[in-house]
Amino acid sequence: MKLSRRTALGGLAAAPLVFSIPRFAHAAEITLRYGNNLPLSHPLNIRAAEAAERIARETDGRAEMLIFPANQLGGDTDMLSQVRNGALTFFTPSSLVIATLVPTAAINAVGFAFKDYDQVWAAMDGPVGAYVRKSIADSRLHTLETIWDNGFRQMTTSGDPITTADSMAGLKIRVPVSPLSVSMFSGLGASPASLQFSEVYTALQTKVVDAQENPLPIIQVAKLNEVQTSCALTNHIWDGFWFVANGRQWSGMPEDVQEIVSRAINEAGLQQRADIRDLNASVRANLEGAGLAFNETDTDSFRARLREVGFYAEWQKTFGEEAWGALEGVVGSLT
């Protein structure tokens, strides 16, 4: 059983979870190439594979979506470039990655902005998401309406456990290639290093950095617990995956195919959100069983430190009143 009628995985050998795509007598008229940075076992790829099956079935084989997971086509920066130049049809960058092209896309990653998922979805399915999609469209990329869940980010380290803002002093921590992340961790007194996700495990293993921050499911599937000893439950950033398309390829598709693809991907995204919710309920226990220690944190101390050093005021000016107003309209005042 394969992800597509053709080999969709670029020579990847056995995969733990695969799906069958219907076979048709005729070749597909439209080939949609989709790249991402996550293993096949992650809910993003499981639901994307189901969307691919649905696209093939509902278009009667006119369109097929080929999936290239696990950084097969390069790191985040590489795939963002490929979707811009048309080598890829789709890419799912996190908000922090797309923000290297569209800075306001990082608005959801303001440190300690969201208290819970109710606030996240109110913002991202509402005014904040609408603002970001419009901004991305200005860069000639098409963004589907449903943002997929990458979860709240937590901090891990191979050194002393992180408990308060004071724990961050001088900490060498890997962060995404994101000015916002660098600004936040610098404001907390850490020494952030921007590395692509594909480099994280090796950087931790070789002690280039001592710490990193990611959602728990990412920590698990990337086996970062093998090179870290403790995890601080900070919920410091919520991040998601925007399903972006090359604007020219998207606009060139027939309207009926656009509708089928949009519906399949958006509904798969809603299912993936539920998957991440369920996964978060079990992944901590799995990681603890594998030897990763967990501890609670004083999140108020982090928020107070960021307010004290002017982090929120600085990024309010950077994002602008419209974007900041959309965010505070949901989460309340941050400054």
C-alpha positions as CSV (number, residue, x, y, z in Angstrom):
1,M,0.0,0.0,0.0
2,K,1.4,3.4,-1.0
3,L,0.6,7.0,-0.5
4,S,-0.1,7.5,-4.1
5,R,-0.3,5.7,-7.4
6,R,3.3,6.7,-7.9
7,T,6.0,6.6,-5.3
8,A,5.2,9.6,-3.2
9,L,8.0,9.3,-0.7
10,G,11.0,9.8,-2.9
11,G,12.6,6.4,-2.2
12,L,11.8,6.3,1.5
13,A,11.7,2.7,2.7
14,A,9.1,1.2,5.1
15,A,6.8,3.7,6.9
16,P,4.9,2.9,10.1
17,L,1.6,4.3,8.8
18,V,0.5,4.3,5.2
19,F,-2.7,4.7,3.2
20,S,-4.0,3.4,-0.1
21,I,-4.9,5.9,-2.8
22,P,-7.5,4.7,-5.3
23,R,-6.2,3.6,-8.7
24,F,-7.6,5.0,-11.9
25,A,-7.3,4.0,-15.5
26,H,-6.1,7.4,-16.6
27,A,-3.1,9.5,-15.4
28,A,-3.7,12.4,-13.1
29,E,-4.0,15.8,-14.9
30,I,-2.9,17.7,-11.8
31,T,0.0,16.7,-9.6
32,L,0.2,18.5,-6.2
33,R,3.6,18.1,-4.5
34,Y,3.5,18.6,-0.8
35,G,6.6,18.8,1.5
36,N,6.9,19.0,5.2
37,N,9.5,18.4,8.0
38,L,7.7,15.8,10.1
39,P,7.9,12.0,10.3
40,L,5.2,9.9,8.7
41,S,3.9,8.9,12.2
42,H,3.0,12.5,13.1
43,P,-0.7,13.3,12.9
44,L,0.0,15.9,10.3
45,N,1.2,13.3,7.8
46,I,-1.5,10.8,8.8
47,R,-4.2,13.3,8.1
48,A,-2.5,14.7,5.0
49,A,-2.4,11.2,3.6
50,E,-6.1,10.8,4.2
51,A,-6.7,14.2,2.4
52,A,-4.6,12.9,-0.5
53,E,-6.8,9.8,-0.8
54,R,-9.9,12.0,-0.7
55,I,-8.6,14.4,-3.3
56,A,-7.9,11.5,-5.7
57,R,-11.3,9.9,-5.0
58,E,-13.4,13.0,-5.3
59,T,-11.6,14.3,-8.4
60,D,-12.0,10.8,-10.0
61,G,-8.2,10.7,-10.4
62,R,-7.8,14.1,-12.1
63,A,-5.7,15.3,-9.2
64,E,-3.2,13.6,-7.0
65,M,-1.2,14.9,-4.0
66,L,2.3,13.5,-3.5
67,I,3.7,13.8,0.0
68,F,7.4,14.3,0.8
69,P,7.7,14.1,4.6
70,A,10.6,14.3,7.1
71,N,12.7,17.0,5.3
72,Q,13.2,14.8,2.2
73,L,13.3,18.0,0.1
74,G,15.5,20.0,2.5
75,G,14.9,22.1,5.6
76,D,12.2,24.7,6.3
77,T,14.0,27.5,4.5
78,D,14.6,25.2,1.4
79,M,10.9,24.2,1.2
80,L,9.6,27.7,1.7
81,S,11.8,28.7,-1.3
82,Q,10.5,25.8,-3.3
83,V,6.8,26.6,-2.7
84,R,7.5,30.2,-3.7
85,N,9.2,29.2,-7.0
86,G,6.7,26.5,-7.8
87,A,8.9,23.4,-7.3
88,L,6.4,22.5,-4.5
89,T,2.7,23.1,-4.6
90,F,2.2,22.9,-0.9
91,F,4.3,23.4,2.2
92,T,3.2,23.5,5.9
93,P,5.5,26.0,7.6
94,S,5.0,26.9,11.2
95,S,4.0,30.4,11.8
96,L,7.6,31.1,12.9
97,V,9.0,29.9,9.6
98,I,6.5,31.7,7.3
99,A,7.3,34.8,9.3
100,T,10.8,34.9,7.8
101,L,8.9,35.9,4.6
102,V,5.8,37.6,6.1
103,P,6.8,39.0,9.5
104,T,3.3,39.6,10.8
105,A,2.6,35.9,10.5
106,A,4.4,35.4,13.8
107,I,1.8,37.4,15.7
108,N,0.4,34.1,17.3
109,A,4.0,33.4,18.6
110,V,4.1,36.3,21.0
111,G,5.4,34.8,24.2
112,F,2.9,33.7,26.8
113,A,0.0,35.4,24.9
114,F,-2.5,32.5,25.0
115,K,-3.8,30.9,28.2
116,D,-5.5,27.9,26.6
117,Y,-6.8,26.4,23.3
118,D,-10.1,28.3,23.6
119,Q,-8.2,31.5,23.1
120,V,-6.0,30.0,20.3
121,W,-8.9,28.9,18.1
122,A,-10.9,32.1,18.8
123,A,-7.9,34.1,17.5
124,M,-6.7,31.8,14.6
125,D,-10.1,30.9,13.3
126,G,-11.1,34.5,13.8
127,P,-9.5,38.0,13.4
128,V,-5.9,37.0,13.9
129,G,-6.0,34.2,11.3
130,A,-7.8,36.4,8.8
131,Y,-5.2,39.1,9.2
132,V,-2.3,36.6,8.7
133,R,-3.8,35.0,5.6
134,K,-4.3,38.3,4.0
135,S,-0.7,39.2,4.7
136,I,0.6,35.9,3.3
137,A,-1.5,36.5,0.1
138,D,0.3,39.7,-0.4
139,S,3.5,37.6,-1.0
140,R,1.7,35.7,-3.7
141,L,1.1,32.6,-1.7
142,H,-2.4,31.1,-1.2
143,T,-3.2,30.0,2.4
144,L,-6.0,27.6,3.2
145,E,-8.4,28.6,5.9
146,T,-7.6,26.0,8.6
147,I,-4.4,26.3,10.5
148,W,-3.1,22.9,11.7
149,D,-2.0,22.4,15.3
150,N,1.7,22.4,16.2
151,G,0.8,22.7,19.9
152,F,2.1,24.7,22.8
153,R,5.8,24.8,23.0
154,Q,7.7,23.5,26.1
155,M,11.4,24.0,27.0
156,T,13.8,21.0,27.5
157,T,17.4,21.0,28.7
158,S,20.3,18.7,29.6
159,G,21.3,21.0,32.4
160,D,19.4,22.2,35.6
161,P,15.6,22.2,35.3
162,I,14.0,25.4,34.1
163,T,11.6,26.7,36.8
164,T,11.5,30.5,36.6
165,A,12.7,33.3,34.4
166,D,15.9,33.4,36.4
167,S,16.7,29.9,35.1
168,M,17.1,31.3,31.6
169,A,20.3,33.3,32.4
170,G,23.0,32.4,29.9
171,L,21.1,29.2,28.7
172,K,22.3,28.1,25.3
173,I,18.9,27.2,23.6
174,R,18.0,26.3,20.1
175,V,15.2,28.4,18.6
176,P,13.6,28.5,15.2
177,V,15.0,30.8,12.5
178,S,12.7,33.6,13.9
179,P,13.5,37.1,15.0
180,L,10.6,36.9,17.5
181,S,11.9,33.8,19.2
182,V,15.4,35.3,19.4
183,S,14.0,38.5,20.8
184,M,11.9,36.7,23.4
185,F,14.7,34.4,24.7
186,S,17.2,37.2,24.6
187,G,14.8,39.2,26.7
188,L,14.6,36.4,29.2
189,G,18.4,36.4,29.5
190,A,19.2,33.3,27.5
191,S,21.7,32.8,24.6
192,P,19.4,31.7,21.7
193,A,20.8,30.0,18.6
194,S,18.7,29.9,15.4
195,L,18.9,26.5,13.8
196,Q,16.7,24.6,11.3
197,F,14.7,21.8,12.8
198,S,16.7,19.2,10.8
199,E,19.8,20.2,12.8
200,V,18.3,20.1,16.3
201,Y,19.1,16.6,17.4
202,T,22.7,16.8,16.4
203,A,23.2,20.2,18.0
204,L,21.9,18.9,21.3
205,Q,23.9,15.7,21.0
206,T,27.1,17.5,20.4
207,K,26.4,20.3,23.0
208,V,26.4,23.1,20.5
209,V,23.3,24.0,22.5
210,D,22.1,22.7,25.8
211,A,18.3,23.3,25.5
212,Q,15.5,23.6,22.9
213,E,11.8,24.3,22.8
214,N,9.1,22.5,20.9
215,P,5.6,21.0,21.4
216,L,5.6,17.6,23.3
217,P,4.6,15.5,20.2
218,I,7.6,17.0,18.3
219,I,9.9,16.2,21.2
220,Q,8.6,12.6,21.1
221,V,8.6,11.9,17.4
222,A,12.1,13.5,16.9
223,K,13.3,11.5,20.0
224,L,14.8,14.7,21.5
225,N,14.4,13.0,24.9
226,E,17.4,10.9,24.0
227,V,19.6,14.0,24.3
228,Q,17.7,16.0,27.0
229,T,17.1,15.3,30.7
230,S,14.2,17.5,31.8
231,C,11.2,19.3,30.4
232,A,9.7,22.5,31.8
233,L,6.0,22.9,31.1
234,T,6.0,26.6,30.1
235,N,3.3,26.8,27.3
236,H,5.3,29.8,26.3
237,I,4.2,29.9,22.6
238,W,1.4,28.3,20.7
239,D,2.4,27.6,17.1
240,G,0.5,26.1,14.1
241,F,1.2,25.0,10.6
242,W,-0.3,27.1,7.8
243,F,-1.1,25.0,4.7
244,V,0.3,27.4,2.0
245,A,0.3,26.9,-1.8
246,N,2.2,28.4,-4.7
247,G,-0.2,31.2,-5.7
248,R,0.2,30.7,-9.5
249,Q,-0.4,26.9,-9.3
250,W,-3.4,27.4,-7.0
251,S,-5.0,30.0,-9.2
252,G,-4.3,27.8,-12.3
253,M,-6.4,24.9,-10.9
254,P,-10.0,24.5,-12.1
255,E,-12.5,25.9,-9.5
256,D,-14.0,22.5,-8.8
257,V,-10.6,21.0,-8.0
258,Q,-9.8,24.0,-5.8
259,E,-13.0,23.3,-3.9
260,I,-12.3,19.6,-3.4
261,V,-8.7,20.2,-2.4
262,S,-9.7,23.0,0.0
263,R,-12.4,21.0,1.7
264,A,-10.2,17.9,2.0
265,I,-7.3,19.8,3.5
266,N,-9.3,22.1,5.8
267,E,-11.4,19.2,7.2
268,A,-8.2,17.1,7.6
269,G,-6.7,20.0,9.6
270,L,-9.6,20.0,12.0
271,Q,-9.2,16.3,12.6
272,Q,-5.4,16.8,13.1
273,R,-6.2,19.3,15.8
274,A,-8.2,16.7,17.7
275,D,-5.4,14.2,17.2
276,I,-2.9,16.6,18.8
277,R,-5.2,17.2,21.7
278,D,-5.5,13.4,22.3
279,L,-1.8,12.9,21.7
280,N,-0.9,15.6,24.3
281,A,-2.9,13.7,26.8
282,S,-0.6,10.6,26.5
283,V,2.7,11.8,25.3
284,R,3.9,13.2,28.6
285,A,3.5,9.8,30.2
286,N,5.4,8.2,27.3
287,L,8.3,10.6,27.6
288,E,8.4,10.2,31.4
289,G,8.6,6.5,30.9
290,A,11.5,7.0,28.6
291,G,13.3,9.0,31.3
292,L,12.5,12.6,30.6
293,A,11.7,14.5,33.9
294,F,8.9,17.1,33.9
295,N,8.4,20.1,36.1
296,E,5.9,22.9,36.4
297,T,7.1,26.5,36.0
298,D,6.2,30.0,37.3
299,T,4.9,31.4,34.1
300,D,4.0,34.7,35.7
301,S,7.7,35.3,36.3
302,F,8.4,34.9,32.6
303,R,5.6,37.2,31.6
304,A,6.7,39.8,34.1
305,R,10.3,39.7,32.9
306,L,9.2,40.1,29.2
307,R,7.0,43.1,30.2
308,E,9.9,44.6,32.3
309,V,12.4,44.4,29.4
310,G,9.9,46.0,27.0
311,F,9.4,42.9,24.8
312,Y,5.6,43.4,24.4
313,A,5.9,47.1,23.8
314,E,8.6,46.5,21.1
315,W,6.6,43.9,19.3
316,Q,3.4,45.9,19.5
317,K,5.2,48.5,17.4
318,T,6.7,45.9,15.1
319,F,3.4,44.1,14.3
320,G,1.4,47.3,14.1
321,E,-1.8,48.4,15.7
322,E,-4.1,46.3,13.5
323,A,-2.4,43.0,14.1
324,W,-1.8,43.7,17.8
325,G,-5.4,44.9,18.2
326,A,-6.7,41.6,16.7
327,L,-4.6,39.6,19.1
328,E,-5.4,41.6,22.3
329,G,-9.1,41.6,21.2
330,V,-9.0,37.9,22.0
331,V,-6.4,37.5,24.8
332,G,-6.7,40.9,26.6
333,S,-3.9,43.4,27.2
334,L,-0.3,42.2,27.2
335,T,1.5,45.4,27.8
